Amino acid sequence: MDSNIYPQVIRDFLPDSNAPEWWESARKKAWERYQSSPMPTMKNEQWRFTDIRKINLESYCLDVPFSNEDVSRCLRFIEELSLPYLAAARLVFLNDRLIDYTRSVGSQGLICMPLSEAIKERPDLVQSSFEDDRASLGSQKFLYLQQAQGKSGAVVIFPRGLILEEPIEIHHFLTEDYASCFPRLLVIAEEQSQGEIVEFCHGLSRDQGGLCVGRSELILKPGANLRLIRTQNWGEKAQSYYVNASLLERDAALVTFILNLGSAYARTESKSRLVGSGARSDMLSLSVAHGVQEYDQRTYQDHIAAHTTSDLLYKNALCDGSRTIFSGMIRVEPEAQHTDAYQSNRNLLLSEEAEANSLPGLEIQANEVRCTHGATTGQIDPEQLFYLLSRGLSLKVARKLFIFGFFQDVFDRVGDPKLVGFLTQMIEDKLKSDID
């Protein structure tokens, strides 16, 4: 890699002459904040248990060029996935550049545009959320980097009363080990609207590297109903940082689901703010880790209004010497009486070398609430395993049955049966090598 041709992400700020002045000014300010912010250390409580040695931004580059063959390869990759629906809209990004954008005829009223168009056509939407730092649970430096360098992403608006039957589909690819992307997703679901967004992060090969620093902001107006599915399946040398922030108004309902399969190190921060009575947030995640993969998940359920509900269920299956970290907090403000909040992290260890760390927490300032949290870590029950083996099943098949049984209650809550079948196959593909 020639650093004179491909500037490193931590070294240079690359201006965009085609972008509006306000956008460039905001990007430059974020870049200055990124440079002045310290890297996380083990002494920081928000990075407790993280192997800081795995965090490295030194060798990744901006604007890595790609060929027409690379574009064709990505589009073929998507076609071969055989996704179980016809998307209402599809955006495909390669090395932080839009390479394909299609919309179906049946998506009238839907506003879905690449970020590069939105900053010119709808600057009011993008600008209002650009300076919002409340989403960070420790990754503020990475958010500054994303704000400064991000060029890819989408802005989606579900108009009032729109019920979209098919999901919006977003794909991200990287071509090289030193390539980087900084995707951003801004979603506004207006009153009584309903929709689903599925975001895929693909590694074109299992041993590929790369860097992804992404964020999403979800704003649900009264009575809106939204589902966000995100799969992180980068190559297993990659690093991934993803921050998700949601704001729910009165009677809004949100389901977020994150599937972790790829990356050497992947950190996810998810924060849900319930500001309207009757709002409900379901936060779900499944992770399958093997080798020395490390998945670092931090969550925050913030109840600000009365009569709100949040329910978090994160499950991890760990093979070999992999590690997972879960740190979650439920906060109930003084005005948030009659809150129902749940938080559960469960870990299945498939190896004696695997390690799962859990830090659930509560911060309650109201009297009439129902809040529970918990974490469990265990291995496959030897007696149950013996029973399956005595019935003629191989060890590989028996362990696979345990894993999918362990995951089933999360899949039951995803709420999209067609997509669940596809996600199950993604896990199946990884398990072929994990439990041999």
Rosetta blueprint (number, residue, H / E / L):
1 M L
2 D L
3 S L
4 N L
5 I L
6 Y L
7 P L
8 Q E
9 V L
10 I L
11 R L
12 D L
13 F L
14 L L
15 P L
16 D L
17 S L
18 N L
19 A L
20 P L
21 E H
22 W H
23 W H
24 E H
25 S H
26 A H
27 R H
28 K H
29 K H
30 A H
31 W H
32 E H
33 R H
34 Y H
35 Q H
36 S H
37 S L
38 P L
39 M L
40 P L
41 T L
42 M L
43 K L
44 N L
45 E H
46 Q H
47 W H
48 R L
49 F L
50 T L
51 D L
52 I H
53 R H
54 K H
55 I L
56 N L
57 L L
58 E L
59 S L
60 Y L
61 C E
62 L L
63 D L
64 V L
65 P L
66 F L
67 S L
68 N H
69 E H
70 D H
71 V H
72 S H
73 R H
74 C H
75 L H
76 R H
77 F H
78 I H
79 E H
80 E H
81 L H
82 S L
83 L L
84 P L
85 Y L
86 L L
87 A L
88 A L
89 A E
90 R E
91 L E
92 V E
93 F E
94 L E
95 N L
96 D L
97 R E
98 L E
99 I E
100 D E
101 Y E
102 T E
103 R E
104 S L
105 V L
106 G L
107 S L
108 Q L
109 G L
110 L L
111 I E
112 C E
113 M E
114 P E
115 L H
116 S H
117 E H
118 A H
119 I H
120 K H
121 E H
122 R L
123 P H
124 D H
125 L H
126 V H
127 Q H
128 S H
129 S H
130 F H
131 E L
132 D L
133 D L
134 R L
135 A L
136 S L
137 L L
138 G L
139 S L
140 Q H
141 K H
142 F H
143 L H
144 Y H
145 L H
146 Q H
147 Q H
148 A H
149 Q H
150 G L
151 K L
152 S L
153 G E
154 A E
155 V E
156 V E
157 I E
158 F E
159 P L
160 R L
161 G L
162 L L
163 I E
164 L L
165 E L
166 E L
167 P L
168 I E
169 E E
170 I E
171 H E
172 H E
173 F E
174 L L
175 T L
176 E L
177 D L
178 Y L
179 A E
180 S E
181 C E
182 F L
183 P L
184 R E
185 L E
186 L E
187 V E
188 I E
189 A E
190 E L
191 E L
192 Q L
193 S L
194 Q E
195 G E
196 E E
197 I E
198 V E
199 E E
200 F E
201 C E
202 H E
203 G L
204 L L
205 S L
206 R L
207 D L
208 Q L
209 G L
210 G L
211 L E
212 C E
213 V E
214 G E
215 R E
216 S E
217 E E
218 L E
219 I E
220 L E
221 K L
222 P L
223 G L
224 A L
225 N E
226 L E
227 R E
228 L E
229 I E
230 R E
231 T E
232 Q E
233 N E
234 W L
235 G L
236 E L
237 K L
238 A L
239 Q E
240 S E
241 Y E
242 Y E
243 V E
244 N E
245 A E
246 S E
247 L E
248 L E
249 E L
250 R L
251 D L
252 A L
253 A E
254 L E
255 V E
256 T E
257 F E
258 I E
259 L E
260 N E
261 L L
262 G L
263 S L
264 A L
265 Y E
266 A E
267 R E
268 T E
269 E E
270 S E
271 K E
272 S E
273 R E
274 L E
275 V L
276 G L
277 S L
278 G L
279 A L
280 R E
281 S E
282 D E
283 M E
284 L E
285 S E
286 L E
287 S E
288 V E
289 A E
290 H L
291 G L
292 V L
293 Q L
294 E E
295 Y E
296 D E
297 Q E
298 R E
299 T E
300 Y E
301 Q E
302 D E
303 H E
304 I L
305 A L
306 A L
307 H L
308 T L
309 T E
310 S E
311 D E
312 L E
313 L E
314 Y E
315 K E
316 N E
317 A E
318 L E
319 C L
320 D L
321 G L
322 S L
323 R E
324 T E
325 I E
326 F E
327 S E
328 G E
329 M E
330 I E
331 R E
332 V E
333 E L
334 P L
335 E L
336 A L
337 Q L
338 H L
339 T L
340 D E
341 A E
342 Y E
343 Q E
344 S E
345 N E
346 R E
347 N E
348 L E
349 L E
350 L L
351 S L
352 E L
353 E L
354 A L
355 E E
356 A E
357 N E
358 S E
359 L E
360 P E
361 G E
362 L E
363 E E
364 I E
365 Q L
366 A L
367 N L
368 E L
369 V L
370 R E
371 C E
372 T E
373 H E
374 G E
375 A E
376 T E
377 T E
378 G E
379 Q E
380 I L
381 D L
382 P H
383 E H
384 Q H
385 L H
386 F H
387 Y H
388 L H
389 L H
390 S H
391 R L
392 G L
393 L L
394 S L
395 L H
396 K H
397 V H
398 A H
399 R H
400 K H
401 L H
402 F H
403 I H
404 F H
405 G H
406 F H
407 F H
408 Q H
409 D H
410 V H
411 F H
412 D H
413 R H
414 V H
415 G L
416 D L
417 P H
418 K H
419 L H
420 V H
421 G H
422 F H
423 L H
424 T H
425 Q H
426 M H
427 I H
428 E H
429 D H
430 K H
431 L H
432 K H
433 S H
434 D H
435 I L
436 D L
